[in-house]
């Protein structure tokens, strides 16, 4: 019963087969492999963006940090939610790779709003040379609390950013999960909504370790290439990144896995609701925040369930006290394990 994160699950067998196939003969390095040409064409077609610049890196942190560094000056500030991955989980990598750009936290929840974003932007560039200058807006989709921005919400945020001539970055570590939840196209969730660059995630959705960075304006391409090389994220044996992403996009495998992950989450949500669990955020994709009695957590953990507690301690205290936790479903977890977890809730 593994619900700790969607990056704890296995690599899809089709991806492993693609890696094995790529592991024959010789191929040019550093992104000059023939598979990368296919990936670039697939992503451009997928996003309806024939001029887009497409690059691969191995980690989400590299994708976010290098993309933002390309969009921000060292003296800028990057606007993001207080629980954005770039703020809470990347060890100041965006600041490091940008050469010093700071983060300005917008609002007090996982979702920024047009109103809170406008207020945050207006609060900057008020001290002339003494303060940070306004820089990119970074939106997380799916958010770090399992919420999904609607297309209208995305467009509302990008309209504010554009009013101040600020570029917009989308952290799409769970891009596929958000896309199938909304039932829209990749173009509708990105450049048609006003997004300038996207970190197109794969590692949390069945890849071994591959993320794409897509700039819809190719004018930024050369700077990104230089930053990727200088930042030690240009793979020599690049074909193994290309093989993953190529198999991911082939025959819509990426959407198949995301649909399964979201369906697994919906099954778990139904079981939690039936058990009377207290939801801390409304689940919209493949991530759940829920509060359960300490005694229930103890029983689940004793039976081998793996997930993260947000409160504690687990071992001591009132058994009836509600403790919050995060549960994440990936594509691979079976219905039998979900049902077993739910059955333990009811015991």
VOBA-1610 file (N, C-alpha, C; in pm, whole numbers, padded with zeros to 5 digits, always signed):
BEGIN
Unk+00085-00119+00000Unk+00000+00000+00000Unk+00088+00124+00000Unk+00130+00164-00117Unk+00227+00272-00132Unk+00158+00399-00181Unk+00141+00493-00090Unk+00076+00619-00122Unk+00164+00740-00087Unk+00294+00716-00069Unk+00384+00823-00028Unk+00400+00928-00136Unk+00419+00886-00260Unk+00435+00980-00370Unk+00425+00903-00501Unk+00389+00974-00607Unk+00386+00912-00739Unk+00526+00895-00797Unk+00629+00944-00730Unk+00765+00916-00777Unk+00826+00794-00709Unk+00747+00726-00624Unk+00796+00603-00562Unk+00758+00479-00642Unk+00672+00496-00742Unk+00624+00382-00819Unk+00723+00337-00924Unk+00691+00227-00992Unk+00782+00172-01093Unk+00777+00249-01224Unk+00878+00226-01305Unk+00880+00277-01442Unk+00790+00187-01526Unk+00715+00246-01618Unk+00626+00168-01701Unk+00706+00071-01788Unk+00658-00054-01804Unk+00733-00152-01885Unk+00764-00105-02026Unk+00676-00028-02086Unk+00703+00022-02222Unk+00821+00119-02222Unk+00836+00192-02115Unk+00950+00284-02104Unk+01078+00204-02086Unk+01074+00100-02003Unk+01191+00015-01985Unk+01230-00052-02117Unk+01130-00095-02193Unk+01158-00158-02323Unk+01221-00057-02418Unk+01176+00066-02413Unk+01234+00170-02499Unk+01379+00199-02461Unk+01407+00197-02332Unk+01545+00217-02287Unk+01634+00103-02334Unk+01582-00018-02326Unk+01660-00133-02373Unk+01686-00124-02523Unk+01586-00081-02597Unk+01602-00067-02741Unk+01704+00043-02774Unk+01702+00151-02696Unk+01797+00260-02720Unk+01939+00220-02684Unk+01952+00116-02604Unk+02083+00073-02555Unk+02152-00022-02653Unk+02136+00003-02780Unk+02203-00077-02882Unk+02277+00019-02976Unk+02396-00022-03015Unk+02471+00058-03110Unk+02517+00191-03053Unk+02530+00286-03141Unk+02588+00416-03105Unk+02491+00527-03144Unk+02500+00636-03071Unk+02417+00753-03101Unk+02493+00877-03059Unk+02475+00984-03132Unk+02539+01110-03096Unk+02490+01157-02959Unk+02578+01227-02888Unk+02546+01270-02753Unk+02493+01412-02745Unk+02465+01453-02622Unk+02429+01592-02590Unk+02304+01642-02663Unk+02211+01551-02691Unk+02086+01593-02753Unk+02086+01590-02904Unk+02194+01542-02964Unk+02201+01533-03110Unk+02154+01398-03162Unk+02100+01314-03074Unk+02052+01182-03113Unk+01924+01193-03196Unk+01901+01094-03282Unk+01784+01095-03369Unk+01654+01089-03290Unk+01656+01019-03176Unk+01536+01011-03095Unk+01492+01148-03045Unk+01587+01236-03017Unk+01551+01369-02969Unk+01481+01448-03079Unk+01516+01424-03203Unk+01444+01489-03312Unk+01298+01448-03311Unk+01273+01319-03285Unk+01136+01269-03277Unk+01062+01332-03159Unk+01130+01340-03044Unk+01069+01399-02925Unk+01031+01543-02951Unk+01122+01617-03011Unk+01097+01758-03039Unk+00973+01774-03129Unk+00965+01689-03232Unk+00850+01695-03323Unk+00722+01655-03251Unk+00729+01553-03169Unk+00609+01507-03096Unk+00557+01616-03003Unk+00648+01679-02930Unk+00604+01781-02834Unk+00550+01904-02906Unk+00614+01943-03014Unk+00563+02056-03091Unk+00423+02028-03146Unk+00403+01906-03193Unk+00270+01868-03243Unk+00169+01864-03129Unk+00209+01806-03018Unk+00122+01792-02902Unk+00074+01928-02854Unk+00164+02024-02849Unk+00132+02158-02799Unk+00085+02253-02908Unk+00075+02203-03031Unk+00033+02288-03144Unk+00124+02411-03153Unk+00252+02386-03137Unk+00350+02496-03133Unk+00471+02458-03217Unk+00462+02475-03349Unk+00569+02428-03439Unk+00703+02497-03421Unk+00705+02615-03357Unk+00831+02687-03339Unk+00888+02671-03198Unk+00822+02594-03113Unk+00864+02582-02973Unk+01004+02524-02962Unk+01078+02572-02863Unk+01209+02516-02829Unk+01188+02411-02721Unk+01241+02292-02743Unk+01216+02178-02654Unk+01348+02120-02606Unk+01359+02101-02475Unk+01481+02047-02415Unk+01444+01943-02310Unk+01537+01852-02282Unk+01516+01751-02179Unk+01620+01765-02069Unk+01575+01743-01947Unk+01663+01731-01830Unk+01614+01611-01750Unk+01689+01575-01647Unk+01657+01452-01575Unk+01569+01473-01453Unk+01559+01597-01402Unk+01485+01619-01278Unk+01392+01739-01290Unk+01287+01736-01208Unk+01194+01848-01204Unk+01257+01974-01150Unk+01346+01959-01053Unk+01415+02075-00997Unk+01499+02144-01104Unk+01568+02065-01186Unk+01646+02123-01295Unk+01556+02192-01396Unk+01444+02129-01429Unk+01351+02188-01526Unk+01300+02323-01477Unk+01252+02326-01354Unk+01198+02451-01299Unk+01306+02557-01286Unk+01417+02519-01228Unk+01521+02616-01195Unk+01586+02676-01319Unk+01616+02592-01417Unk+01679+02642-01538Unk+01581+02724-01622Unk+01455+02682-01624Unk+01354+02760-01697Unk+01337+02898-01635Unk+01325+02902-01502Unk+01306+03030-01434Unk+01431+03118-01444Unk+01548+03055-01439Unk+01672+03132-01453Unk+01679+03198-01591Unk+01623+03130-01691Unk+01622+03184-01826Unk+01524+03300-01839Unk+01419+03298-01757Unk+01316+03402-01763Unk+01341+03519-01668Unk+01431+03500-01570Unk+01449+03601-01465Unk+01592+03656-01466Unk+01605+03783-01434Unk+01736+03843-01407Unk+01774+03816-01262Unk+01902+03822-01229Unk+01943+03799-01089Unk+01882+03898-00992Unk+01845+04015-01039Unk+01790+04119-00951Unk+01637+04117-00947Unk+01576+04015-01011Unk+01430+04005-01014Unk+01378+03925-00895Unk+01246+03928-00881Unk+01178+03836-00790Unk+01080+03753-00870Unk+01064+03628-00830Unk+00974+03533-00897Unk+00851+03517-00810Unk+00734+03532-00866Unk+00609+03525-00790Unk+00554+03383-00793Unk+00523+03328-00674Unk+00473+03192-00666Unk+00389+03174-00540Unk+00321+03063-00531Unk+00240+03030-00414Unk+00331+02996-00295Unk+00282+03013-00171Unk+00364+02980-00053Unk+00400+02833-00042Unk+00323+02745-00108Unk+00355+02602-00100Unk+00408+02549-00233Unk+00447+02638-00322Unk+00503+02595-00450Unk+00627+02508-00428Unk+00645+02412-00515Unk+00761+02324-00505Unk+00891+02403-00512Unk+00893+02509-00593Unk+01016+02588-00606Unk+01050+02660-00477Unk+00951+02679-00390Unk+00976+02744-00261Unk+01006+02644-00151Unk+00927+02538-00142Unk+00936+02447-00028Unk+01029+02328-00047Unk+01055+02288-00172Unk+01117+02158-00194Unk+01235+02157-00290Unk+01294+02272-00319Unk+01403+02271-00415Unk+01530+02336-00362Unk+01540+02348-00230Unk+01665+02387-00164Unk+01725+02515-00223Unk+01635+02612-00257Unk+01679+02739-00315Unk+01745+02724-00452Unk+01717+02614-00521Unk+01777+02595-00654Unk+01738+02704-00753Unk+01612+02750-00756Unk+01581+02860-00850Unk+01665+02984-00821Unk+01683+03015-00694Unk+01766+03130-00659Unk+01911+03108-00701Unk+01958+02986-00680Unk+02097+02953-00715Unk+02121+02961-00865Unk+02034+02896-00944Unk+02056+02892-01088Unk+02030+03026-01156Unk+01946+03109-01094Unk+01920+03241-01152Unk+02025+03343-01112Unk+02115+03305-01024Unk+02219+03397-00980Unk+02173+03493-00873Unk+02060+03462-00808Unk+02021+03545-00695Unk+01879+03596-00695Unk+01801+03569-00800Unk+01661+03613-00800Unk+01590+03554-00678Unk+01511+03636-00610Unk+01442+03589-00491Unk+01301+03542-00528Unk+01232+03482-00432Unk+01094+03442-00451Unk+01003+03532-00368Unk+00894+03576-00426Unk+00791+03649-00353Unk+00667+03560-00346Unk+00622+03533-00224Unk+00510+03441-00203Unk+00378+03517-00216Unk+00286+03458-00290Unk+00161+03524-00325Unk+00045+03458-00252Unk-00028+03536-00171Unk-00144+03483-00102Unk-00106+03391+00011Unk-00205+03310+00055Unk-00182+03222+00170Unk-00235+03081+00146Unk-00247+03040+00020Unk-00295+02905-00009Unk-00215+02847-00124Unk-00254+02727-00167Unk-00182+02662-00276Unk-00212+02726-00410Unk-00325+02798-00419Unk-00363+02863-00543Unk-00347+03015-00532Unk-00278+03072-00628Unk-00278+03217-00640Unk-00408+03260-00707Unk-00452+03380-00679Unk-00566+03438-00749Unk-00519+03563-00821Unk-00601+03609-00915Unk-00566+03731-00986Unk-00548+03847-00889Unk-00633+03851-00786Unk-00627+03961-00689Unk-00500+03955-00606Unk-00466+03836-00554Unk-00345+03826-00471Unk-00219+03845-00554Unk-00222+03800-00679Unk-00106+03819-00765Unk-00087+03968-00797Unk-00194+04037-00829Unk-00182+04179-00858Unk-00125+04255-00737Unk-00176+04220-00618Unk-00128+04287-00497Unk+00021+04262-00475Unk+00065+04139-00498Unk+00206+04105-00479Unk+00294+04178-00580Unk+00249+04185-00703Unk+00327+04255-00806Unk+00335+04404-00774Unk+00222+04461-00734Unk+00219+04604-00703Unk+00310+04639-00585Unk+00333+04543-00496Unk+00417+04570-00379Unk+00565+04573-00413Unk+00601+04526-00532Unk+00742+04528-00574Unk+00768+04647-00666Unk+00896+04673-00693Unk+00942+04789-00770Unk+00894+04920-00705Unk+00892+04918-00573Unk+00853+05038-00498Unk+00973+05106-00434Unk+01092+05044-00442Unk+01210+05097-00373Unk+01324+05128-00470Unk+01287+05139-00598Unk+01389+05173-00697Unk+01501+05073-00702Unk+01622+05123-00702Unk+01740+05037-00714Unk+01763+04953-00588Unk+01697+04987-00479Unk+01720+04919-00352Unk+01640+04789-00338Unk+01542+04766-00421Unk+01456+04649-00406Unk+01457+04561-00530Unk+01401+04441-00519Unk+01395+04351-00635Unk+01302+04406-00742Unk+01332+04371-00865Unk+01248+04408-00977Unk+01148+04295-01005Unk+01038+04330-01067Unk+00935+04230-01096Unk+00985+04131-01200Unk+00966+04003-01170Unk+01011+03896-01259Unk+00900+03800-01293Unk+00934+03677-01329Unk+00834+03581-01378Unk+00732+03542-01272Unk+00617+03496-01321Unk+00516+03433-01238Unk+00525+03283-01262Unk+00533+03205-01154Unk+00540+03059-01167Unk+00415+02996-01107Unk+00343+02922-01188Unk+00217+02858-01149Unk+00239+02707-01142Unk+00192+02643-01035Unk+00205+02498-01020Unk+00073+02431-01057Unk+00080+02337-01151Unk-00040+02270-01201Unk-00011+02122-01220Unk-00054+02032-01136Unk-00141+02033-01019Unk-00068+02102-00903Unk-00143+02171-00815Unk-00078+02238-00703Unk-00026+02136-00603Unk+00053+02186-00508Unk+00110+02098-00406Unk+00007+02055-00300Unk-00118+02095-00316Unk-00225+02046-00229Unk-00330+01969-00307Unk-00296+01932-00430Unk-00385+01848-00508Unk-00493+01920-00584Unk-00488+02054-00589Unk-00588+02133-00661Unk-00545+02153-00806Unk-00643+02179-00890Unk-00618+02204-01031Unk-00675+02340-01068Unk-00592+02425-01125Unk-00640+02553-01177Unk-00730+02528-01298Unk-00846+02591-01303Unk-00929+02587-01423Unk-00863+02672-01531Unk-00907+02656-01654Unk-00852+02739-01762Unk-00882+02886-01737Unk-00999+02915-01684Unk-01031+03054-01653Unk-00937+03110-01546Unk-00907+03029-01445Unk-00816+03074-01339Unk-00676+03097-01396Unk-00629+03008-01481Unk-00499+03027-01545Unk-00496+03155-01626Unk-00599+03176-01706Unk-00604+03294-01789Unk-00613+03422-01706Unk-00680+03414-01591Unk-00686+03529-01503Unk-00549+03566-01448Unk-00469+03465-01413Unk-00334+03490-01362Unk-00243+03543-01472Unk-00248+03481-01589Unk-00159+03525-01696Unk-00195+03664-01745Unk-00324+03700-01739Unk-00365+03835-01781Unk-00302+03940-01689Unk-00298+03909-01559Unk-00233+04002-01465Unk-00084+04012-01497Unk-00020+03896-01517Unk+00124+03896-01549Unk+00151+03977-01675Unk+00071+03956-01778Unk+00094+04027-01905Unk+00070+04177-01891Unk-00022+04214-01801Unk-00047+04357-01781Unk+00077+04427-01728Unk+00165+04352-01662Unk+00290+04408-01611Unk+00411+04362-01694Unk+00382+04300-01809Unk+00485+04253-01902Unk+00579+04153-01837Unk+00521+04061-01758Unk+00598+03958-01690Unk+00576+03822-01757Unk+00681+03743-01776Unk+00664+03610-01834Unk+00601+03513-01733Unk+00540+03408-01785Unk+00472+03309-01701Unk+00532+03171-01725Unk+00566+03104-01614Unk+00618+02967-01616Unk+00515+02875-01551Unk+00497+02757-01608Unk+00408+02657-01550Unk+00490+02539-01502Unk+00486+02513-01371Unk+00549+02393-01316Unk+00451+02278-01335Unk+00477+02197-01436Unk+00387+02086-01470Unk+00445+01951-01432Unk+00495+01938-01310Unk+00544+01807-01265Unk+00434+01702-01279Unk+00309+01745-01252Unk+00192+01657-01270Unk+00103+01713-01381Unk+00167+01760-01487Unk+00097+01819-01600Unk-00011+01725-01654Unk+00024+01599-01674Unk-00070+01503-01734Unk-00192+01483-01645Unk-00172+01477-01514Unk-00284+01457-01422Unk-00380+01575-01427Unk-00325+01696-01437Unk-00410+01815-01448Unk-00484+01816-01581Unk-00415+01778-01686Unk-00474+01782-01820Unk-00595+01690-01830Unk-00581+01566-01782Unk-00694+01474-01792Unk-00806+01513-01696Unk-00772+01578-01585Unk-00875+01627-01494Unk-00958+01736-01559Unk-00893+01823-01637Unk-00963+01933-01702Unk-01028+01891-01833Unk-00974+01787-01897Unk-01027+01744-02026Unk-00999+01844-02137Unk-00883+01908-02130Unk-00847+02008-02231Unk-00724+01961-02308Unk-00675+02045-02396Unk-00555+02013-02473Unk-00432+02075-02407Unk-00312+02023-02436Unk-00191+02085-02383Unk-00178+02233-02423Unk-00217+02267-02544Unk-00209+02406-02587Unk-00303+02494-02506Unk-00423+02443-02478Unk-00520+02522-02402Unk-00472+02548-02260Unk-00394+02455-02204Unk-00347+02471-02066Unk-00214+02546-02060Unk-00159+02583-02175Unk-00029+02652-02173Unk-00035+02781-02255Unk+00017+02779-02377Unk+00035+02906-02449Unk-00096+02974-02486Unk-00200+02895-02508Unk-00330+02958-02538Unk-00388+03026-02414Unk-00341+02984-02296Unk-00383+03048-02171Unk-00287+03157-02128Unk-00178+03178-02204Unk-00084+03285-02172Unk+00046+03240-02107Unk+00073+03108-02106Unk+00196+03056-02047Unk+00310+03066-02149Unk+00427+03111-02102Unk+00543+03128-02191Unk+00636+03007-02192Unk+00646+02940-02078Unk+00736+02824-02067Unk+00674+02723-01972Unk+00695+02594-02000Unk+00637+02490-01915Unk+00742+02384-01884Unk+00742+02340-01759Unk+00815+02220-01719Unk+00717+02104-01734Unk+00738+02024-01836Unk+00646+01916-01874Unk+00695+01787-01809Unk+00629+01747-01701Unk+00679+01640-01616Unk+00657+01500-01671Unk+00750+01410-01636Unk+00736+01269-01670Unk+00772+01176-01557Unk+00862+01219-01468Unk+00912+01131-01362Unk+00802+01087-01267Unk+00707+01176-01237Unk+00598+01141-01146Unk+00487+01062-01216Unk+00505+01039-01345Unk+00402+00972-01423Unk+00458+00857-01505Unk+00548+00779-01441Unk+00590+00654-01502Unk+00723+00653-01574Unk+00797+00765-01575Unk+00930+00764-01635Unk+01036+00740-01528Unk+01153+00699-01574Unk+01264+00676-01482Unk+01320+00807-01432Unk+01331+00904-01521Unk+01384+01034-01484Unk+01402+01117-01609Unk+01296+01184-01652Unk+01303+01271-01769Unk+01192+01374-01762Unk+01230+01501-01784Unk+01136+01612-01786Unk+01169+01697-01909Unk+01065+01753-01969Unk+01088+01843-02081Unk+01068+01987-02037Unk+01147+02075-02094Unk+01127+02219-02078Unk+01091+02273-02216Unk+00978+02341-02223Unk+00928+02391-02350Unk+00913+02543-02342Unk+00981+02613-02433Unk+00966+02757-02448Unk+00886+02782-02575Unk+00773+02849-02561Unk+00690+02874-02678Unk+00746+02987-02765Unk+00834+03068-02708Unk+00910+03167-02784Unk+01053+03115-02796Unk+01095+03073-02915Unk+01229+03013-02929Unk+01342+03112-02908Unk+01312+03240-02889Unk+01418+03338-02867Unk+01498+03307-02742Unk+01439+03232-02648Unk+01508+03197-02524Unk+01590+03069-02535Unk+01587+03003-02649Unk+01646+02870-02662Unk+01796+02868-02634Unk+01870+02960-02695Unk+02016+02955-02680Unk+02057+02982-02536Unk+01991+03079-02472Unk+02025+03105-02332Unk+01998+02983-02247Unk+01886+02913-02270Unk+01858+02792-02192Unk+01966+02688-02216Unk+02005+02670-02341Unk+02110+02571-02370Unk+02237+02601-02294Unk+02275+02727-02291Unk+02396+02765-02218Unk+02380+02741-02068Unk+02265+02778-02015Unk+02241+02758-01871Unk+02237+02609-01837Unk+02177+02529-01923Unk+02172+02385-01896Unk+02313+02325-01893Unk+02397+02363-01987Unk+02534+02312-01991Unk+02613+02362-01870Unk+02605+02494-01846Unk+02679+02553-01735Unk+02633+02497-01601Unk+02505+02461-01593Unk+02450+02407-01470Unk+02467+02257-01455Unk+02543+02194-01548Unk+02575+02050-01541Unk+02452+01962-01559Unk+02356+02006-01641Unk+02237+01925-01667Unk+02221+01888-01814Unk+02328+01901-01892Unk+02326+01851-02029Unk+02386+01711-02029Unk+02301+01610-02052Unk+02346+01471-02048Unk+02434+01439-02169Unk+02543+01369-02143Unk+02627+01320-02251Unk+02553+01210-02328Unk+02510+01106-02257Unk+02432+00998-02320Unk+02283+01036-02318Unk+02255+01138-02393Unk+02123+01200-02392Unk+02014+01107-02446Unk+02053+01009-02527Unk+01951+00923-02590Unk+01865+00852-02487Unk+01917+00834-02363Unk+01838+00764-02262Unk+01728+00855-02205Unk+01748+00984-02209Unk+01639+01076-02180Unk+01539+01077-02296Unk+01592+01085-02416Unk+01507+01090-02535Unk+01420+00965-02546Unk+01478+00850-02518Unk+01404+00724-02530Unk+01286+00721-02433Unk+01308+00772-02312Unk+01199+00777-02215Unk+01086+00867-02264Unk+01121+00988-02306Unk+01018+01083-02346Unk+00949+01039-02474Unk+01023+00978-02564Unk+00963+00929-02688Unk+00858+00821-02659Unk+00892+00728-02572Unk+00797+00621-02539Unk+00679+00676-02459Unk+00706+00775-02378Unk+00602+00841-02297Unk+00493+00900-02385Unk+00535+00963-02495Unk+00441+01031-02583Unk+00382+00939-02689Unk+00447+00827-02715Unk+00400+00737-02819Unk+00268+00672-02778Unk+00172+00674-02867Unk+00040+00612-02845Unk-00027+00664-02718Unk+00004+00787-02679Unk-00060+00853-02563Unk-00040+00775-02432Unk+00075+00712-02418Unk+00102+00641-02293Unk+00096+00735-02174Unk+00144+00859-02191Unk+00145+00956-02081Unk+00004+00985-02032Unk-00092+00992-02124Unk-00230+01017-02085Unk-00293+00892-02022Unk-00258+00777-02075Unk-00309+00651-02018Unk-00268+00636-01872Unk-00142+00665-01842Unk-00095+00653-01704Unk-00159+00757-01614Unk-00174+00880-01664Unk-00236+00985-01583Unk-00382+00953-01555Unk-00454+00903-01655Unk-00594+00866-01632Unk-00604+00757-01527Unk-00513+00661-01532Unk-00517+00552-01434Unk-00484+00604-01295Unk-00386+00692-01284Unk-00351+00749-01154Unk-00468+00826-01096Unk-00533+00908-01179Unk-00648+00985-01131Unk-00765+00894-01094Unk-00785+00788-01172Unk-00892+00692-01141Unk-00863+00619-01010Unk-00737+00584-00990Unk-00698+00520-00864Unk-00727+00612-00746Unk-00697+00741-00765Unk-00721+00838-00660Unk-00871+00851-00632Unk-00951+00854-00739Unk-01096+00866-00721Unk-01151+00746-00645Unk-01097+00628-00669Unk-01140+00508-00596Unk-01106+00520-00448Unk-00986+00571-00421Unk-00944+00590-00282Unk-01028+00698-00214Unk-01056+00806-00285Unk-01139+00913-00230Unk-01277+00859-00192Unk-01336+00779-00278Unk-01468+00722-00249Unk-01463+00637-00122Unk-01357+00559-00107Unk-01343+00478+00013Unk-01323+00561+00139Unk-01244+00667+00127Unk-01222+00756+00241Unk-01351+00826+00282Unk-01428+00869+00183Unk-01555+00935+00214Unk-01651+00838+00285Unk-01656+00717+00235Unk-01744+00617+00295Unk-01704+00588+00439Unk-01573+00603+00468Unk-01523+00578+00603Unk-01536+00700+00693Unk-01587+00809+00638Unk-01607+00929+00720Unk-01483+01013+00740Unk-01386+01002+00651Unk-01262+01079+00665Unk-01288+01228+00647Unk-01200+01310+00706Unk-01210+01455+00697Unk-01111+01505+00593Unk-01161+01560+00484Unk-01075+01609+00377Unk-01030+01751+00408Unk-00899+01774+00396Unk-00842+01906+00423Unk-00838+01993+00298Unk-00836+01930+00182Unk-00842+01999+00053Unk-00926+01912-00040Unk-00993+01974-00134Unk-01074+01897-00229Unk-00983+01829-00330Unk-00982+01695-00335Unk-00894+01627-00431Unk-00948+01641-00573Unk-00860+01680-00666Unk-00902+01701-00804Unk-00820+01623-00905Unk-00712+01560-00862Unk-00628+01486-00956Unk-00586+01354-00893Unk-00461+01344-00848Unk-00414+01217-00792Unk-00351+01232-00654Unk-00384+01343-00585Unk-00327+01370-00454Unk-00438+01407-00355Unk-00427+01350-00234Unk-00531+01369-00132Unk-00468+01418-00003Unk-00530+01518+00057Unk-00495+01561+00193Unk-00616+01534+00281Unk-00596+01448+00381Unk-00707+01402+00463Unk-00661+01386+00607Unk-00753+01402+00701Unk-00723+01382+00843Unk-00793+01256+00892Unk-00717+01172+00963Unk-00768+01047+01018Unk-00728+01038+01165Unk-00803+00963+01245Unk-00765+00947+01385Unk-00626+00884+01399Unk-00556+00922+01503Unk-00423+00867+01528Unk-00427+00714+01532Unk-00530+00658+01594Unk-00540+00512+01603Unk-00553+00448+01466Unk-00620+00516+01374Unk-00632+00464+01237Unk-00497+00467+01168Unk-00424+00578+01184Unk-00289+00585+01127Unk-00201+00473+01184Unk-00211+00451+01312Unk-00129+00346+01374Unk-00161+00210+01314Unk-00290+00183+01292Unk-00331+00054+01234Unk-00282+00042+01090Unk-00298+00149+01012Unk-00254+00147+00873Unk-00103+00127+00861Unk-00029+00201+00944Unk+00117+00189+00939Unk+00163+00050+00982Unk+00096-00006+01083Unk+00132-00140+01130Unk+00110-00246+01022Unk+00016-00218+00931Unk-00014-00313+00823Unk+00069-00285+00698Unk+00161-00190+00707Unk+00254-00166+00597Unk+00220-00052+00504Unk+00117+00025+00535Unk+00083+00139+00449Unk+00193+00244+00456Unk+00229+00298+00341Unk+00334+00400+00336Unk+00277+00530+00280Unk+00285+00635+00359Unk+00241+00767+00321Unk+00298+00866+00421Unk+00285+00995+00391Unk+00344+01097+00476Unk+00239+01156+00570Unk+00275+01160+00699Unk+00195+01231+00798Unk+00237+01378+00800Unk+00140+01467+00808Unk+00170+01609+00819Unk+00168+01656+00963Unk+00111+01575+01050Unk+00104+01607+01193Unk+00163+01491+01271Unk+00174+01509+01401Unk+00228+01401+01483Unk+00231+01443+01628Unk+00290+01359+01714Unk+00356+01233+01681Unk+00257+01120+01656Unk+00303+01017+01587Unk+00218+00903+01557Unk+00203+00811+01677Unk+00312+00789+01751Unk+00316+00682+01849Unk+00240+00715+01978Unk+00241+00840+02017Unk+00181+00875+02146Unk+00077+00984+02129Unk-00023+00979+02218Unk-00128+01080+02215Unk-00265+01016+02208Unk-00366+01100+02212Unk-00505+01055+02207Unk-00532+00983+02076Unk-00580+00859+02084Unk-00606+00781+01964Unk-00713+00841+01875Unk-00801+00923+01930Unk-00908+00984+01852Unk-00866+01115+01785Unk-00749+01166+01822Unk-00706+01294+01765Unk-00682+01280+01615Unk-00733+01377+01538Unk-00716+01374+01394Unk-00578+01425+01354Unk-00510+01346+01272Unk-00379+01382+01220Unk-00386+01387+01068Unk-00337+01495+01010Unk-00341+01510+00866Unk-00234+01428+00795Unk-00264+01387+00674Unk-00166+01312+00595Unk-00187+01341+00448Unk-00087+01304+00368Unk-00097+01315+00222Unk-00092+01176+00162Unk-00185+01150+00070Unk-00191+01023-00002Unk-00184+01053-00151Unk-00091+00989-00221Unk-00075+01012-00364Unk-00085+00879-00437Unk-00163+00876-00544Unk-00178+00755-00625Unk-00100+00769-00756Unk-00029+00665-00793Unk+00036+00663-00923Unk-00043+00570-01015Unk+00008+00550-01135Unk-00062+00469-01235Unk-00063+00321-01199Unk+00034+00277-01119Unk+00058+00133-01106Unk-00011+00066-00988Unk-00055+00145-00890Unk-00111+00080-00771Unk-00244+00014-00806Unk-00259-00110-00765Unk-00377-00187-00803Unk-00498-00158-00716Unk-00615-00189-00771Unk-00740-00171-00697Unk-00741-00255-00570Unk-00674-00371-00573Unk-00673-00457-00454Unk-00604-00388-00337Unk-00496-00316-00364Unk-00426-00247-00256Unk-00505-00127-00205Unk-00571-00058-00296Unk-00657+00053-00254Unk-00770+00001-00166Unk-00832-00109-00209Unk-00944-00166-00133Unk-00898-00219+00003Unk-00776-00272+00007Unk-00723-00320+00135Unk-00703-00203+00231Unk-00649-00093+00179Unk-00629+00027+00259Unk-00764+00077+00314Unk-00866+00081+00229Unk-00998+00126+00270Unk-01059+00033+00375Unk-01038-00097+00356Unk-01090-00194+00453Unk-01027-00172+00590Unk-00898-00138+00592Unk-00832-00113+00720Unk-00887+00014+00785Unk-00930+00109+00704Unk-00991+00231+00760Unk-01115+00197+00840Unk-01188+00098+00793Unk-01318+00066+00851Unk-01309-00029+00970Unk-01195-00093+00986Unk-01180-00190+01095Unk-01191-00124+01230
//
